[in-house]
Amino acid sequence: MLGNLFKKREINPIKHLSFESYLKTFVDIDSEPPKESITVKQKLNQIFSNSFDFSERSFHLPNNRPVYICYFSALISQPQLEESVIKPLLHHFDHVTTSENLGSIITVTKYERVTDWNMAVQSVLDGNILVHIDQLDPVIVFLAEKLDRSPNDPTTEYQVYGAKFSFIEDSRKNVGVMRQFIKDPRLKSKGYDVGVVSNTQVAVLYLEQYCEPKVIQHLDQLIKSYKKEHLLTIGQLTKYISKHPNSIFPQATMSERPDLVAYSLIQGKVVIFLDNSTFCAITPVTLMDLLETSEDHFFLVRWNLLFIRILRISSLFIGTILPALYVALVAFQPELIPTTLTISVAQSRVQIPLPATAEAILMMFALDVLVEASIRLPSFVGQTIGIVGGLVIGTAAVEAGIVSHTMVIVIAFTAIALFTTPSWEFVSSWRIIRYLLVGVSTLLGLYGLTLAVGFLIVHLCKLDSFDKPYMYPLAPFDKYELKRFFLPLR
C-alpha cells in the first residue's frame, strides 16, 4: 500500500500543435482561399474563434456585391481603415473588376493578393487587414499600427555624456535609429521570424567590410535553426547562439544605448534586435569590450580615459578577490599581514563568535539580497531601502558582535568596486565567482586562492565568442591593440 502511495506518477506531457498543424485542422494551408466571401468568413471565424478582439465588417457595395473585411482591432488604425479602404470602395465600386486594380482605388501604398490560407491567417495576425470582395481574390492591405512609444532616457546605462534616449520595443524602428547614427550603404540588416508560436521578428544589423563574413554566416545558420515554440526575450536567443552556454561568463552583451551600438558596429560586431525588447545583443565580445562604454570616447583628455580604464580593471580585481584574500590571510596566513594591521584586525574580532568565512559569506549574502530587493522594489522606495537597509544591517551586525568592523569595510568596498563595471550581466558573473573564491580560500588558504585564480584565467583564455578569443588582446597578446584600449589614437 505504501509502495503505491509513494509511487511516482507518470505525467503525460501536453502535445502542442505547430502553427501549420493547427491550421490544417480547418483548411488546406497550401490552397487558395475560395472566391466566395461567405466561405472565407466561415473559415476565419472557426480559426479565430473565442477571440473577442477579432473584428469583422460585412457590407454591400452599391451594386449589391458583398464585401468582407476582418482584422484584429488593437493592431490596426481604425481611421485609416475608414478613409483609405472603405470610403474609396463605396465611392469607386464600379472600377472594381479584378483584385489587381484595387491599387487605383484604395489609397494605401502597399497591398498584396492572398495566395494561400497560410498567408491569409499570418497576415491578419501580423496586424494587417484582409479585404475580400465577393467573386474576387482576397487581398491583404498593410495597415498594421504597432503599439510603441517615444524613446526615453536609458534606465540602466547611466552616463554623463552621450545620447539621452534609448531603444524602444520595435525592432524596425530601432534599426531606423541606427541608420541615423551610421549613414552608410554598408550598414546591412537581415530579418527573421523566429518561434513557432510567438513568430517574433528578429533583426540582425552589421557593417559590411567591417564585420567578418563567417560571423554573419554562422549567426544566420543559428537563428534559422531555432525551432522552439516561442522567443520572447533577447536572453533566450543570446543563450541559444552562445558557443559555451554553460560558462559563467557572457559571450554577448546587452545594451539599450544607440551610441554604444553604433560604436560596436564600427568595431565589426553584430547587433541583434528583437521585437518587444528595449535591449539589443552585441556579439562577439571580449573581456575588454565588457569594460568599455560609449562615454569613454567623449573624453577630451586621453589620460582621463587611461585612468578610468585602469580604475575599472583594478576595481574588478579588488571586488572579486578581496573577501577571499581577507579570509585566507586571517584564517591561514596572518603572519603575512603587517603587525600593526594584524593587531587592529585581531582586536576587532575578539568578541566575534563566527569564523572569518562565515562572516564573509553572511555579509556578501546580505549585500546581494539588498541589491536584488532595491531592484525589484518601486523606484521611489528602492534606493531608500538599499541605503537604509545597508546602514541598519551593517551597524546592527557590528553592535551585536556578529561581524567585525573590518569585515564590514571589506564587503562595502567590494560592493562599490565591483559596480564600476559597466555590464550588469558581467558584474553578476563575478558576484558568483566571489563566493567560489571564498569557499576555496576557506579550504586551502592563500594557496587555494592562487590556484582558483589560475584556473579562472585558464578558463578565460580558453573561452571564445564566435571564434574570437575572450581575453584578446591579452591572450593572444597584441601590444598595439592593448595600447589602443588604454590610449586610443587621436
PAKOL-145543 format. One record per residue (C-alpha): x, y, z; residue number from 1; chain. Coordinates in steps of 0.25 Angstrom, whole numbers, plus 5000, padded with zeros to 4 digits. Example, Ala and Ser with C-alpha at 12.3 -4.5 7.8 and 13.67 -1.06 7.14 Angstrom:
<rs>
R	X	Y	Z	pos	unit
R	5049	4982	5031	1	A .
R	5055	4996	5029	2	A .
</rs>
This chain:
<rs>
R	X	Y	Z	pos	unit
R	5000	5000	5000	1	A .
R	5011	5010	5004	2	A .
R	5018	5006	4991	3	A .
R	5006	5010	4983	4	A .
R	5005	5023	4991	5	A .
R	5019	5028	4988	6	A .
R	5020	5022	4974	7	A .
R	5024	5033	4965	8	A .
R	5012	5037	4956	9	A .
R	5014	5037	4941	10	A .
R	5011	5051	4935	11	A .
R	5007	5051	4921	12	A .
R	5013	5063	4914	13	A .
R	5004	5072	4907	14	A .
R	5006	5071	4892	15	A .
R	5005	5085	4885	16	A .
R	5002	5086	4871	17	A .
R	5011	5095	4862	18	A .
R	5005	5107	4855	19	A .
R	5003	5100	4842	20	A .
R	4998	5087	4848	21	A .
R	4987	5095	4855	22	A .
R	4983	5102	4843	23	A .
R	4982	5088	4835	24	A .
R	4970	5084	4845	25	A .
R	4962	5095	4838	26	A .
R	4967	5097	4824	27	A .
R	4977	5093	4814	28	A .
R	4988	5103	4817	29	A .
R	4994	5102	4803	30	A .
R	4982	5104	4795	31	A .
R	4976	5117	4790	32	A .
R	4964	5123	4798	33	A .
R	4951	5122	4790	34	A .
R	4945	5134	4783	35	A .
R	4932	5133	4791	36	A .
R	4933	5143	4803	37	A .
R	4923	5135	4811	38	A .
R	4932	5123	4811	39	A .
R	4945	5131	4815	40	A .
R	4937	5137	4826	41	A .
R	4932	5124	4832	42	A .
R	4946	5118	4832	43	A .
R	4953	5130	4838	44	A .
R	4942	5130	4849	45	A .
R	4946	5116	4852	46	A .
R	4961	5119	4852	47	A .
R	4959	5131	4861	48	A .
R	4948	5126	4870	49	A .
R	4948	5131	4885	50	A .
R	4956	5143	4881	51	A .
R	4948	5156	4885	52	A .
R	4958	5165	4879	53	A .
R	4956	5159	4865	54	A .
R	4947	5169	4857	55	A .
R	4939	5167	4844	56	A .
R	4932	5177	4835	57	A .
R	4922	5172	4825	58	A .
R	4914	5181	4815	59	A .
R	4910	5182	4801	60	A .
R	4915	5191	4790	61	A .
R	4904	5200	4783	62	A .
R	4904	5189	4772	63	A .
R	4900	5179	4783	64	A .
R	4913	5172	4783	65	A .
R	4917	5166	4797	66	A .
R	4930	5171	4803	67	A .
R	4936	5164	4815	68	A .
R	4947	5171	4824	69	A .
R	4954	5165	4836	70	A .
R	4965	5169	4845	71	A .
R	4970	5170	4860	72	A .
R	4964	5183	4865	73	A .
R	4976	5187	4874	74	A .
R	4986	5185	4863	75	A .
R	4981	5194	4852	76	A .
R	4978	5209	4850	77	A .
R	4963	5210	4850	78	A .
R	4962	5224	4844	79	A .
R	4972	5219	4833	80	A .
R	4963	5207	4830	81	A .
R	4951	5216	4828	82	A .
R	4958	5227	4820	83	A .
R	4967	5218	4812	84	A .
R	4959	5206	4809	85	A .
R	4944	5206	4812	86	A .
R	4941	5220	4806	87	A .
R	4949	5218	4793	88	A .
R	4942	5205	4791	89	A .
R	4928	5211	4793	90	A .
R	4931	5223	4784	91	A .
R	4938	5216	4773	92	A .
R	4931	5202	4773	93	A .
R	4929	5202	4758	94	A .
R	4944	5201	4756	95	A .
R	4946	5188	4764	96	A .
R	4947	5178	4753	97	A .
R	4959	5170	4758	98	A .
R	4968	5169	4771	99	A .
R	4979	5175	4763	100	A .
R	4973	5188	4760	101	A .
R	4970	5191	4775	102	A .
R	4982	5199	4775	103	A .
R	4976	5210	4767	104	A .
R	4964	5211	4777	105	A .
R	4969	5209	4791	106	A .
R	4979	5220	4796	107	A .
R	4988	5210	4802	108	A .
R	5002	5209	4797	109	A .
R	5004	5194	4799	110	A .
R	4995	5182	4797	111	A .
R	4996	5168	4793	112	A .
R	4987	5157	4787	113	A .
R	4986	5145	4796	114	A .
R	4992	5133	4790	115	A .
R	4988	5122	4801	116	A .
R	4982	5121	4814	117	A .
R	4995	5121	4822	118	A .
R	4998	5135	4817	119	A .
R	4984	5140	4820	120	A .
R	4984	5136	4834	121	A .
R	4998	5140	4837	122	A .
R	4996	5154	4831	123	A .
R	4984	5156	4840	124	A .
R	4992	5152	4852	125	A .
R	5003	5162	4848	126	A .
R	4992	5173	4849	127	A .
R	4988	5175	4834	128	A .
R	4974	5175	4828	129	A .
R	4968	5164	4819	130	A .
R	4959	5170	4809	131	A .
R	4950	5161	4801	132	A .
R	4941	5165	4790	133	A .
R	4931	5154	4786	134	A .
R	4936	5146	4774	135	A .
R	4950	5153	4774	136	A .
R	4962	5148	4781	137	A .
R	4964	5153	4795	138	A .
R	4975	5163	4797	139	A .
R	4983	5168	4809	140	A .
R	4984	5182	4812	141	A .
R	4996	5186	4820	142	A .
R	4991	5196	4831	143	A .
R	4997	5190	4843	144	A .
R	4999	5200	4854	145	A .
R	5009	5195	4865	146	A .
R	5007	5199	4879	147	A .
R	5020	5207	4882	148	A .
R	5025	5219	4890	149	A .
R	5034	5230	4889	150	A .
R	5049	5228	4893	151	A .
R	5052	5231	4907	152	A .
R	5065	5233	4915	153	A .
R	5073	5220	4917	154	A .
R	5069	5213	4930	155	A .
R	5080	5204	4933	156	A .
R	5092	5210	4926	157	A .
R	5094	5224	4932	158	A .
R	5105	5233	4926	159	A .
R	5109	5247	4927	160	A .
R	5111	5249	4912	161	A .
R	5105	5242	4900	162	A .
R	5091	5241	4894	163	A .
R	5080	5243	4904	164	A .
R	5070	5233	4898	165	A .
R	5069	5218	4898	166	A .
R	5063	5208	4888	167	A .
R	5048	5204	4888	168	A .
R	5041	5191	4887	169	A .
R	5040	5191	4871	170	A .
R	5052	5185	4864	171	A .
R	5049	5192	4851	172	A .
R	5049	5206	4857	173	A .
R	5062	5202	4865	174	A .
R	5069	5199	4852	175	A .
R	5064	5212	4847	176	A .
R	5070	5219	4859	177	A .
R	5084	5213	4856	178	A .
R	5083	5218	4841	179	A .
R	5082	5232	4847	180	A .
R	5096	5229	4854	181	A .
R	5102	5222	4843	182	A .
R	5098	5228	4829	183	A .
R	5105	5217	4820	184	A .
R	5100	5208	4810	185	A .
R	5109	5197	4816	186	A .
R	5100	5196	4828	187	A .
R	5093	5184	4825	188	A .
R	5081	5177	4832	189	A .
R	5075	5163	4832	190	A .
R	5061	5160	4837	191	A .
R	5055	5147	4842	192	A .
R	5042	5142	4848	193	A .
R	5046	5133	4860	194	A .
R	5038	5124	4869	195	A .
R	5027	5114	4864	196	A .
R	5016	5121	4873	197	A .
R	5021	5135	4876	198	A .
R	5026	5137	4862	199	A .
R	5035	5148	4867	200	A .
R	5042	5158	4858	201	A .
R	5058	5158	4859	202	A .
R	5067	5168	4852	203	A .
R	5082	5166	4851	204	A .
R	5090	5178	4848	205	A .
R	5104	5179	4843	206	A .
R	5114	5187	4836	207	A .
R	5119	5181	4823	208	A .
R	5134	5181	4821	209	A .
R	5136	5183	4836	210	A .
R	5129	5170	4841	211	A .
R	5135	5157	4837	212	A .
R	5126	5149	4827	213	A .
R	5128	5136	4835	214	A .
R	5121	5142	4847	215	A .
R	5109	5146	4839	216	A .
R	5108	5133	4832	217	A .
R	5109	5125	4845	218	A .
R	5099	5134	4852	219	A .
R	5090	5133	4841	220	A .
R	5090	5118	4842	221	A .
R	5088	5118	4857	222	A .
R	5076	5127	4856	223	A .
R	5069	5119	4845	224	A .
R	5071	5106	4853	225	A .
R	5063	5112	4865	226	A .
R	5051	5103	4865	227	A .
R	5046	5105	4879	228	A .
R	5031	5109	4881	229	A .
R	5034	5123	4886	230	A .
R	5044	5134	4886	231	A .
R	5040	5145	4896	232	A .
R	5053	5151	4901	233	A .
R	5067	5155	4895	234	A .
R	5073	5146	4906	235	A .
R	5067	5133	4900	236	A .
R	5073	5136	4887	237	A .
R	5086	5140	4893	238	A .
R	5088	5127	4901	239	A .
R	5084	5119	4888	240	A .
R	5095	5125	4879	241	A .
R	5105	5125	4890	242	A .
R	5116	5114	4887	243	A .
R	5119	5112	4902	244	A .
R	5105	5113	4909	245	A .
R	5109	5107	4922	246	A .
R	5121	5117	4924	247	A .
R	5119	5126	4935	248	A .
R	5123	5138	4926	249	A .
R	5114	5144	4916	250	A .
R	5118	5143	4901	251	A .
R	5110	5155	4897	252	A .
R	5106	5168	4904	253	A .
R	5093	5175	4904	254	A .
R	5091	5190	4902	255	A .
R	5079	5200	4901	256	A .
R	5088	5211	4897	257	A .
R	5089	5215	4881	258	A .
R	5102	5222	4883	259	A .
R	5109	5209	4889	260	A .
R	5103	5201	4878	261	A .
R	5108	5210	4867	262	A .
R	5122	5209	4873	263	A .
R	5121	5194	4874	264	A .
R	5117	5193	4859	265	A .
R	5129	5201	4855	266	A .
R	5137	5191	4863	267	A .
R	5132	5180	4854	268	A .
R	5122	5174	4863	269	A .
R	5108	5169	4860	270	A .
R	5095	5175	4867	271	A .
R	5083	5167	4869	272	A .
R	5069	5174	4871	273	A .
R	5057	5167	4876	274	A .
R	5042	5171	4876	275	A .
R	5036	5175	4889	276	A .
R	5050	5177	4895	277	A .
R	5057	5190	4898	278	A .
R	5071	5183	4899	279	A .
R	5079	5178	4887	280	A .
R	5090	5167	4888	281	A .
R	5104	5171	4883	282	A .
R	5114	5160	4879	283	A .
R	5125	5155	4878	284	A .
R	5131	5162	4891	285	A .
R	5143	5161	4899	286	A .
R	5146	5163	4913	287	A .
R	5152	5177	4909	288	A .
R	5139	5180	4902	289	A .
R	5131	5178	4914	290	A .
R	5139	5189	4921	291	A .
R	5137	5199	4911	292	A .
R	5125	5209	4910	293	A .
R	5122	5219	4898	294	A .
R	5124	5230	4908	295	A .
R	5139	5227	4908	296	A .
R	5141	5233	4895	297	A .
R	5135	5246	4899	298	A .
R	5147	5250	4908	299	A .
R	5155	5261	4903	300	A .
R	5168	5257	4910	301	A .
R	5173	5244	4907	302	A .
R	5179	5242	4921	303	A .
R	5165	5242	4927	304	A .
R	5162	5230	4919	305	A .
R	5174	5223	4923	306	A .
R	5171	5226	4938	307	A .
R	5157	5221	4936	308	A .
R	5160	5208	4930	309	A .
R	5171	5205	4939	310	A .
R	5162	5208	4951	311	A .
R	5151	5199	4945	312	A .
R	5161	5187	4943	313	A .
R	5166	5189	4957	314	A .
R	5152	5190	4963	315	A .
R	5148	5177	4956	316	A .
R	5160	5170	4962	317	A .
R	5158	5176	4976	318	A .
R	5143	5174	4976	319	A .
R	5145	5159	4973	320	A .
R	5157	5155	4981	321	A .
R	5157	5164	4993	322	A .
R	5147	5156	5002	323	A .
R	5154	5143	4999	324	A .
R	5168	5149	5001	325	A .
R	5163	5154	5015	326	A .
R	5158	5140	5019	327	A .
R	5171	5134	5014	328	A .
R	5180	5143	5022	329	A .
R	5172	5144	5035	330	A .
R	5169	5129	5036	331	A .
R	5182	5123	5030	332	A .
R	5193	5133	5028	333	A .
R	5192	5144	5038	334	A .
R	5207	5145	5038	335	A .
R	5207	5152	5024	336	A .
R	5199	5163	5030	337	A .
R	5207	5175	5035	338	A .
R	5208	5175	5050	339	A .
R	5200	5188	5053	340	A .
R	5189	5183	5044	341	A .
R	5189	5169	5050	342	A .
R	5187	5175	5064	343	A .
R	5175	5184	5059	344	A .
R	5168	5172	5052	345	A .
R	5170	5163	5064	346	A .
R	5164	5174	5073	347	A .
R	5152	5175	5064	348	A .
R	5150	5160	5064	349	A .
R	5151	5158	5079	350	A .
R	5137	5157	5082	351	A .
R	5132	5151	5069	352	A .
R	5127	5136	5070	353	A .
R	5127	5133	5055	354	A .
R	5139	5129	5047	355	A .
R	5144	5139	5036	356	A .
R	5138	5130	5025	357	A .
R	5124	5131	5032	358	A .
R	5126	5146	5033	359	A .
R	5129	5148	5019	360	A .
R	5118	5139	5013	361	A .
R	5108	5145	5023	362	A .
R	5111	5159	5019	363	A .
R	5112	5156	5004	364	A .
R	5099	5149	5004	365	A .
R	5092	5161	5012	366	A .
R	5098	5171	5001	367	A .
R	5093	5163	4989	368	A .
R	5079	5162	4996	369	A .
R	5079	5177	4998	370	A .
R	5083	5179	4983	371	A .
R	5073	5170	4978	372	A .
R	5062	5176	4987	373	A .
R	5065	5190	4983	374	A .
R	5064	5186	4968	375	A .
R	5050	5179	4970	376	A .
R	5044	5190	4979	377	A .
R	5037	5202	4972	378	A .
R	5047	5213	4969	379	A .
R	5042	5223	4979	380	A .
R	5046	5213	4991	381	A .
R	5057	5204	4985	382	A .
R	5068	5214	4987	383	A .
R	5063	5217	5001	384	A .
R	5063	5202	5005	385	A .
R	5077	5200	4999	386	A .
R	5083	5211	5007	387	A .
R	5075	5210	5020	388	A .
R	5076	5194	5019	389	A .
R	5091	5195	5017	390	A .
R	5093	5204	5029	391	A .
R	5084	5197	5038	392	A .
R	5089	5183	5036	393	A .
R	5103	5187	5036	394	A .
R	5102	5195	5049	395	A .
R	5093	5185	5056	396	A .
R	5102	5173	5052	397	A .
R	5115	5180	5057	398	A .
R	5108	5185	5070	399	A .
R	5102	5171	5072	400	A .
R	5116	5165	5071	401	A .
R	5113	5156	5059	402	A .
R	5123	5162	5049	403	A .
R	5135	5171	5051	404	A .
R	5137	5185	5047	405	A .
R	5148	5181	5037	406	A .
R	5139	5171	5030	407	A .
R	5128	5182	5028	408	A .
R	5139	5191	5022	409	A .
R	5144	5179	5013	410	A .
R	5130	5176	5008	411	A .
R	5125	5190	5006	412	A .
R	5138	5193	4998	413	A .
R	5136	5180	4990	414	A .
R	5122	5184	4986	415	A .
R	5125	5198	4982	416	A .
R	5138	5194	4974	417	A .
R	5130	5183	4966	418	A .
R	5119	5192	4962	419	A .
R	5129	5201	4954	420	A .
R	5128	5190	4943	421	A .
R	5118	5195	4932	422	A .
R	5112	5182	4928	423	A .
R	5101	5177	4939	424	A .
R	5102	5163	4933	425	A .
R	5117	5163	4935	426	A .
R	5116	5168	4949	427	A .
R	5106	5157	4952	428	A .
R	5117	5146	4948	429	A .
R	5127	5152	4957	430	A .
R	5118	5152	4968	431	A .
R	5117	5137	4967	432	A .
R	5132	5135	4966	433	A .
R	5134	5143	4978	434	A .
R	5126	5132	4986	435	A .
R	5134	5121	4980	436	A .
R	5147	5128	4983	437	A .
R	5143	5130	4998	438	A .
R	5140	5115	4998	439	A .
R	5153	5111	4992	440	A .
R	5161	5120	5002	441	A .
R	5154	5114	5014	442	A .
R	5159	5100	5010	443	A .
R	5173	5103	5005	444	A .
R	5176	5118	5009	445	A .
R	5185	5126	5000	446	A .
R	5190	5114	4992	447	A .
R	5175	5111	4989	448	A .
R	5172	5125	4985	449	A .
R	5184	5125	4976	450	A .
R	5181	5112	4970	451	A .
R	5166	5117	4967	452	A .
R	5170	5130	4961	453	A .
R	5180	5122	4952	454	A .
R	5168	5112	4947	455	A .
R	5159	5124	4945	456	A .
R	5170	5131	4936	457	A .
R	5171	5118	4928	458	A .
R	5156	5117	4926	459	A .
R	5156	5131	4921	460	A .
R	5167	5128	4911	461	A .
R	5160	5116	4906	462	A .
R	5147	5123	4904	463	A .
R	5143	5130	4891	464	A .
R	5131	5138	4885	465	A .
R	5128	5134	4871	466	A .
R	5143	5129	4870	467	A .
R	5148	5142	4875	468	A .
R	5157	5140	4887	469	A .
R	5151	5145	4900	470	A .
R	5164	5150	4906	471	A .
R	5168	5157	4893	472	A .
R	5177	5166	4893	473	A .
R	5184	5159	4905	474	A .
R	5183	5145	4900	475	A .
R	5187	5145	4889	476	A .
R	5196	5157	4892	477	A .
R	5195	5169	4883	478	A .
R	5202	5181	4888	479	A .
R	5197	5190	4878	480	A .
R	5182	5187	4881	481	A .
R	5185	5187	4896	482	A .
R	5191	5201	4895	483	A .
R	5179	5205	4887	484	A .
R	5170	5201	4898	485	A .
R	5177	5209	4908	486	A .
R	5182	5221	4900	487	A .
R	5174	5221	4887	488	A .
R	5179	5229	4875	489	A .
R	5175	5243	4873	490	A .
</rs>
